[in-house]
């Protein structure tokens, strides 16, 4: 029998199928490179479907979007979508990528632009993860330390100072030492004050740069050498002859071991910074924005875990100094004493709980006023009140809750940040709950105040998504150049402010910027 005639070639399968992993050359008889290549793609409108084959007949395993960031039919650019994550292939591109693969990208300006922008986003994500590990420590090492501290008590720890290094509204903190993997570590022993109970919640909060990290806990008698200010009988380290002969029993307390050693509270910092605010208002108010930003990021983390802050007042917000650079590498802010510390939330309670940890620092009527508000609403009011306290402006309960007046105290214009902080405080403390901004929106406003876009960007051009996208692309490229120049020139390691900036430009989109600038400006 004669052989049947050969079947006609199907153009659809060749145009839409992915090449073999090792094939980067043209197939025999193909005038064009394959459209599904990992590093070369064509816009969807240019793909021809075979006659009688509608687009829905495309195989389910074929890519629905080009794998580079070129434009598809009826779709926005991939890197402008709020939900779009960097393509995995972009993370694999490095300076050592083969020229044969890069050569395919050079054939399309859209392909080059998309890959460069995607690589910048991926680089910022890697840098952010590296900086975070430098700030909070490697997760594996922290877990090993937690396991090592199980069952340890005061006898296994070395009390480095009998005086507390910090006293918050709900606890005393003592510096203690512990030998781990042939190195001497320092962390804080948190001794809670009477009637303050948030210990059970703290052990399941996960790791976050603005949340106090718990390493262990134990119950034991308090060592006699420790001094607890404000507690009768614990004011003197030199007992009398009668006390030495018949020592009184020491109280048995539950103690938390915390990774960070606080130096002071936010209340201590604000109280001692009047002169700095007057002599260097720009530096001080920028520092205030950075502290508020850390607080909002921590509150967002807690809300995601169905946990709320306890007594969110300056006395319960801890400040932990970051490692100082050598004096030869210190800038103007370090020399002025304005280096940025880490801010830690240290008081927590479950959202379902009705009673919060108490604190003598909080006025009775303020606590009563917040009792009727939900935890998120209470957080917004508290953050709004903190803005006034950081800026050394007195504010009363009547001002905040709108009992007698709908006008808030005026915040003086001392720097480029004053107007934005005034606007944010008004939005957080608005008498109408429907008009208040959320903690997430407050975080976005603080980021725009710190790193832009500022209002002068819209002086010549009308605000649009295209303008904000272009600004965002330029700032990401300039940020990476700044990191390279700083680290290669002075050899200075990135700090907390660089990490916060990197977090902002890593995740923000032009859509978010449009919404935030609408509210702020």
Secondary structure, DSSP 8 states (H G I E B T S, - for coil): ----------HHHHHHS---TT--S--TT-SS--TT-SS----GGG----TT--GGGS-TTS-SS-SSS---TT---GGG-TT----HHHHH--TTS-HHHHHHHTT-HHHHHHHHHHHHHHHHHHHHHHHHHHHH--HHHHHHHHHHHTT--GGGSEES-SS-SEE-SSEEEEEEEEEETTEEEEEEEEEE-TT---HHHHTTS---TTB--EEEEEEEE--TT---TTSTT-S-SS--HHHHHS-----EEEEEEESS---EEHHHHHHT-HHHHHH-HHHHHHHHHHHHHHHHHHHHHHHHTTEEESS-SGGGEEEE------GGG--HHHHTT----EEEE--EEETT-SS----TTS-HHHHHHHHTS-HHHHHHHHHHHHHHHHTT----HHHHHTSS-S--------STTHHHHHHHHHHHS-SSGGG---HHHHHHHHHHHHH---GGGGTTS---HHHHHHHHHHHHHHHHHHHHHHHHHT-----HHHHHHHHHHHH--HHHHHHHHHHH-
